[in-house]
Amino acid sequence: MRLYPCDRYPLPLPEGHRFPIDKYRLLRRRLGAHAAAGAPLEFIEPHAATADELLRVHDRDYVGRVLAGRLSAAEVRRIGFPWSRELVERSLRSTGAAVDAAAAALDDGIAASLAGGTHHAGTDFGEGYCVFNDTAVAARELQARGVVERVLILDCDVHQGNGTAEIFAADPTVFTMSIHGGRNFPLRKHPGSLDVPLDDGCDDEAYLAALRPAVAQSLDRARADLVLYIAGADPYAGDRLGRLAVSKEGLLARDRFVLAAARGAGLPVAIVCGGGYCPEIESIVDIHVATMLLAAGWPRSPPR
């Protein structure tokens, strides 16, 4: 399975910043150990998203201000990261990774970005640690190449994909499903094609009971050629921003159901990581590693 990592593009953050940037380095290292043990994983450098790719989704003035470092103080606060050249490069690579994974999935059936899930970025704004919307750019780019007509974005991050919903609000060719904490960030949720709000404290049983019909309905209604799957680690019970109570086993059951449903529909799947904010960073990595190994069909226990 082709994987597109972004850990070579660090993000300088202030001391004590709550975004777990180290998870990407640790994820690459753990998956690299599996690859050395024989797992069918291939690591490929992602391209930096181009202006043409970004401008199919984002406002020209917004893109220009991000690239030139001319965001207002309010915009920087809304994104949650200080502006830097490294932030620009990482955002371009993370977005490019989603495009590359989507293209690879069309060839191989499945592929993944080891970053991304930047679903809070909208047409002319960034928000919630999201500068550019990677799955939206991937959907638009593959449509522009003429290799897909319709796309389904299955968003299983714990936070609603408000930016993705805003981008595709008037576009019936991209179906957006978001299953998320109903009382969690963002406060103002932009309605998507199908939203599934969950109560605080939702456990494995309740989560999977809500997920299964939502995925089935989305596959039926989307009539898609490709699935983009945001496999967030933040519904985990130990996540400090998640407010749900889903176990690691429950999240793996989620992944198993989503991937099996997509395969049953004959659809290729491109995975992006989504959020994860557990204070124990290795728990976040555990969840992402399990997702990738399941997708690759590699059943062995993770080496440490």
C-alpha positions in Angstrom: 0.0 0.0 0.0 1.3 3.4 -1.0 1.7 5.9 1.9 2.5 9.6 1.7 4.2 10.9 4.9 4.8 14.5 5.8 7.0 14.1 8.8 10.0 15.6 6.9 8.2 18.9 7.0 8.2 20.0 10.7 6.0 22.7 12.1 7.7 25.0 14.6 5.3 25.5 17.5 5.5 27.5 20.8 6.4 25.5 23.9 3.3 23.9 25.3 1.2 24.1 22.1 -1.4 21.3 22.3 -1.2 20.2 18.7 0.7 16.8 18.8 3.1 17.4 15.8 5.4 14.6 16.9 2.7 12.0 16.1 3.6 12.1 12.5 7.3 11.3 13.1 6.3 8.5 15.5 3.7 7.2 13.0 6.3 7.0 10.2 8.7 5.3 12.5 6.3 2.7 13.7 5.0 1.9 10.2 8.6 1.8 9.0 9.3 -1.0 11.6 6.3 -2.9 10.1 7.6 -2.4 6.6 11.0 -3.8 7.7 9.2 -6.8 9.1 7.5 -7.4 5.7 4.4 -5.4 5.8 3.4 -4.3 2.2 4.0 -0.6 2.9 5.7 1.8 0.5 6.6 5.3 1.6 6.5 8.0 -1.1 7.3 11.7 -0.8 4.2 13.7 -1.5 4.3 16.6 -3.9 3.6 20.1 -2.8 0.1 21.1 -3.8 0.1 23.5 -6.7 -1.6 26.9 -7.1 -3.9 25.3 -9.7 -4.9 22.6 -7.3 -5.5 25.0 -4.4 -7.5 27.5 -6.5 -10.0 24.8 -7.5 -11.2 25.0 -3.9 -9.9 28.1 -2.2 -10.3 31.8 -2.8 -7.4 33.3 -4.7 -6.9 36.2 -2.2 -6.9 33.8 0.7 -4.3 31.5 -0.9 -2.1 34.5 -1.8 -2.2 35.8 1.8 -1.3 32.4 3.2 1.6 32.0 0.9 2.9 35.5 1.4 2.4 35.6 5.2 -0.2 38.4 5.0 -2.9 36.8 7.2 -4.5 39.0 9.7 -3.9 38.4 13.4 -7.5 37.2 13.7 -7.0 34.7 10.8 -3.9 33.4 12.5 -5.7 32.9 15.8 -8.6 31.2 13.9 -6.1 28.7 12.4 -4.3 28.1 15.7 -0.8 28.0 14.3 1.7 30.9 14.0 2.5 31.7 10.4 5.9 30.5 9.2 7.5 29.4 6.0 7.5 25.9 7.5 3.7 26.1 8.0 3.2 27.0 4.3 5.4 24.1 3.2 3.8 21.6 5.5 0.3 22.7 4.4 1.2 22.3 0.8 2.8 18.9 1.3 -0.1 17.6 3.5 -2.6 18.8 0.8 -0.5 17.2 -1.9 -0.3 14.0 0.0 -4.1 13.7 -0.1 -4.1 14.3 -3.9 -1.4 11.7 -4.3 -3.2 9.1 -2.1 -6.4 9.6 -4.0 -4.7 9.1 -7.3 -2.9 6.0 -6.0 -6.1 4.6 -4.6 -7.6 4.7 -8.1 -4.8 2.4 -9.3 -4.4 0.2 -6.3 -7.8 0.2 -4.5 -6.4 1.8 -1.4 -3.7 4.3 -0.4 -3.2 6.8 2.5 -1.8 10.1 3.5 0.0 10.0 6.8 -1.2 13.5 7.6 -4.2 15.6 6.7 -7.9 15.6 7.4 -7.9 19.4 7.4 -11.7 19.6 7.2 -12.2 22.9 9.0 -10.6 25.0 6.2 -13.2 26.6 4.0 -13.3 28.5 0.7 -11.7 31.6 2.1 -10.6 30.8 5.7 -8.5 28.4 7.7 -9.6 27.2 11.1 -8.9 24.7 13.8 -5.3 23.7 12.8 -6.4 23.6 9.1 -5.0 25.9 6.5 -6.0 24.2 3.2 -8.7 21.5 2.9 -6.8 18.5 1.7 -9.8 16.2 0.9 -11.6 18.9 -0.9 -8.5 19.7 -3.0 -8.1 16.0 -3.7 -11.7 15.6 -4.8 -11.6 18.6 -7.1 -8.2 17.7 -8.6 -9.3 14.2 -9.5 -12.5 15.5 -11.0 -10.4 18.0 -13.0 -8.2 15.2 -14.3 -11.3 13.5 -15.6 -10.7 10.3 -13.7 -13.7 10.5 -11.3 -17.1 12.3 -11.6 -18.5 11.8 -8.1 -16.7 11.6 -4.7 -17.8 10.6 -1.2 -16.0 12.1 1.8 -16.6 10.0 4.9 -15.5 12.2 7.8 -15.0 10.2 11.0 -13.0 12.9 12.9 -14.7 13.8 16.2 -15.2 17.4 15.0 -17.7 18.3 12.3 -16.2 18.9 8.9 -17.6 22.4 8.6 -15.1 23.6 6.0 -15.7 20.7 3.7 -19.5 21.1 4.0 -19.2 24.8 3.1 -17.0 24.2 0.1 -19.3 21.6 -1.4 -22.7 23.0 -0.2 -23.9 23.7 -3.8 -22.1 20.8 -5.5 -24.1 17.5 -5.8 -21.0 15.7 -7.2 -19.3 15.6 -3.8 -21.2 14.0 -0.9 -20.0 14.9 2.6 -20.8 12.7 5.6 -19.7 13.7 9.0 -20.1 11.7 12.2 -19.0 13.9 15.1 -19.6 15.2 18.7 -22.8 17.2 18.4 -21.7 19.7 21.2 -18.1 19.8 20.2 -16.1 22.2 18.0 -17.0 24.0 15.8 -19.7 25.9 17.6 -21.3 26.8 14.3 -21.6 23.8 12.1 -22.1 24.2 8.4 -24.6 21.5 7.3 -23.2 18.8 5.0 -24.9 16.2 2.9 -25.4 14.0 6.0 -24.5 15.0 9.5 -24.6 12.5 12.4 -24.2 14.3 15.7 -23.3 12.2 18.7 -23.9 12.8 22.5 -21.0 13.4 24.8 -19.7 10.1 26.3 -20.8 8.1 23.3 -19.3 4.6 23.6 -18.4 1.8 21.1 -21.8 0.4 20.8 -23.6 3.7 20.3 -20.9 5.0 18.0 -21.0 1.9 15.7 -24.8 1.8 15.8 -24.8 5.4 14.4 -22.0 4.8 12.0 -23.2 1.8 10.1 -26.5 3.2 8.7 -24.8 6.5 8.0 -22.1 4.9 5.9 -24.6 2.7 4.1 -26.9 5.7 3.3 -23.9 7.7 2.1 -22.7 5.0 -0.2 -26.2 4.7 -1.6 -26.8 8.4 -2.1 -23.4 9.5 -3.2 -23.1 7.1 -6.2 -19.4 7.9 -6.0 -16.4 6.7 -7.9 -14.0 7.3 -5.0 -14.1 7.4 -1.2 -12.0 9.8 0.8 -11.9 8.6 4.4 -10.9 10.8 7.3 -10.0 8.3 10.0 -9.7 10.5 13.0 -8.1 9.2 16.2 -10.0 11.8 18.3 -13.2 9.9 19.1 -11.0 7.9 21.4 -12.0 7.9 25.1 -8.6 9.3 26.1 -8.7 12.3 23.8 -8.7 15.6 25.6 -10.7 17.3 22.8 -12.9 14.5 21.8 -15.6 14.2 24.6 -16.6 10.7 23.3 -15.8 7.3 24.9 -14.8 5.1 22.0 -12.1 2.5 22.7 -9.1 1.7 20.4 -10.9 -1.5 19.6 -14.1 0.4 18.7 -12.1 2.7 16.4 -10.6 -0.3 14.6 -14.1 -1.8 14.3 -15.1 1.6 12.7 -12.2 1.3 10.2 -13.0 -2.3 9.4 -16.7 -1.5 8.7 -15.9 1.6 6.5 -13.3 -0.2 4.5 -15.4 -3.3 4.0 -18.4 -1.2 3.0 -16.4 0.7 0.4 -14.9 -2.5 -0.9 -18.3 -4.1 -1.0 -19.4 -1.2 -3.2 -16.4 -1.7 -5.5 -14.9 1.7 -4.5 -11.3 2.7 -4.1 -10.5 4.4 -0.8 -7.9 7.1 0.1 -7.3 7.5 3.8 -6.2 10.6 5.6 -5.3 10.7 9.3 -7.6 13.3 10.9 -7.2 14.6 14.4 -5.9 13.1 17.6 -5.2 15.0 20.9 -4.7 12.3 23.5 -2.1 13.4 26.1 -0.4 10.0 25.7 0.8 10.6 22.1 1.6 6.9 21.7 -2.1 6.1 22.0 -2.8 8.4 19.0 -0.1 6.6 17.1 -1.5 3.2 18.1 -4.8 4.2 16.5 -3.4 5.5 13.3 -1.0 2.5 12.9 -3.9 0.1 13.4 -5.9 1.9 10.7 -3.0 1.7 8.2 -2.2 -1.9 8.9 -5.8 -3.0 8.5 -6.0 -1.1 5.2 -2.8 -2.9 4.1 -4.0 -6.3 5.2 -1.2 -6.7 7.6 -2.5 -8.5 10.8 0.6 -8.7 12.9 0.8 -6.9 16.3 2.6 -3.6 16.1 6.3 -3.8 16.9 7.6 -1.3 19.4 
